[in-house]
Amino acid sequence: MSYSVFSYENLVHAVSGAVGSVTAMTVFFPLDTARLRLQVDDNRKAKSTPAILSDIIREEGLLAPYRGWFPVICSLCCSNFVYFYCFHSLKASWLKGRPSAPSNDLMIGIAAGVVNVLVTTPLWVVNTRLKLQGSKFRNADIRPTNYSGILDAFAQIIRDEGGGALWNGTFPSLLLVMNPAIQFMIYEGLKRQLRRGVPRELSSVEVFLIGAVAKAAATIVTYPLQTVQSILRFGQFNESTGESKLLSSLRTIKCLLINRVRKFGMLGLFKGLEAKLLQTVLTAALMFLLYEKIASSTFKMMGLSRNHYKKH
């Protein structure tokens, strides 16, 4: 087993994670559409996920739940490739074959998340704009956009708002590296518990269930910040410009959270959580299942399966 940052093993993990996430997101994409509408459209009444999707289809057409699919998939593919590659390369370099522990998984997950956020935030800003373009909002203050595609969105944002706008929501995104870090810490920990020192391949049901549990826990803990992140990426909230970026970001997050509590109560911080949990738990569970199966099959072809289970 190679402990190098650049190795075929890390590449297998990255490609498997990217393919698994893209497939899973495509299957459950309409659930993400419902979640995003509830997060950014303050005047949309919170309903069950099927009711939200029914309203969207009735008002905007049958394909509306899949609006913005291509930019989201492009962003997700790049993001998960970067995250899985960084997570497993850092883990291999740090542990050098030693057994891992939850604290190690958490720290490695945070480091991989920081790299991922800094590299892929512009893609997520653009995909949020494209996903919401043409939507029928209840909030009349939301300004319409007219992007013809990914490259045009990049060009218009840079021209009209400056290059820094491509990193809108970076600060809450950096705080949200705890989400995948917690997710991977729980997932890796549950895998170790199920194996109990006996190297074996987990069953599909086991992988699906521990992936779902890990993502559900991480999502509930970090959901209020995810709402702030979506609002900032959408670009409809005016941040103050007369102070440092760090102070401005902290003040903006505080302002958005307080305004949401004042308008909707404490439960307003979790508006859209049902849709998010439904989407993210099912997506993550399917993603981990596909990731494990693709990686396992590839390692078997490379003759690395036994070592793979021992190290992980």
Buried (B, 14 or more C-beta within 10 A) or exposed (E): EEBEEEBEBBBBBBBBBBBBBBBBBBEBBBBBBBBBBBBBBBEBEBBEBEEBBEBBBEEBEEEBBBBBBBBBBBBBBBBBBBBBBBBBBBBBBBBEEEEBBEEBBBBBBBBBBBBBBBBBBBBBBBBBBBBBBBBEBEEEEBEEBEBEEBEEBBEBBBEEEEEEBBBBBBBBBBBBBBBBBBBBBBBBBBBBEBBEEEEEBBEEEBBBBBBBBBBBBBBEEBBBBBBBBBBBBBBBBEEEEEEEEEEBBBEBBEBBBEEBBEEBEEEBBBBBBBBBBBBBBBBBBBBBBBBBBBBBEBBEEEEBBEBBBEBB
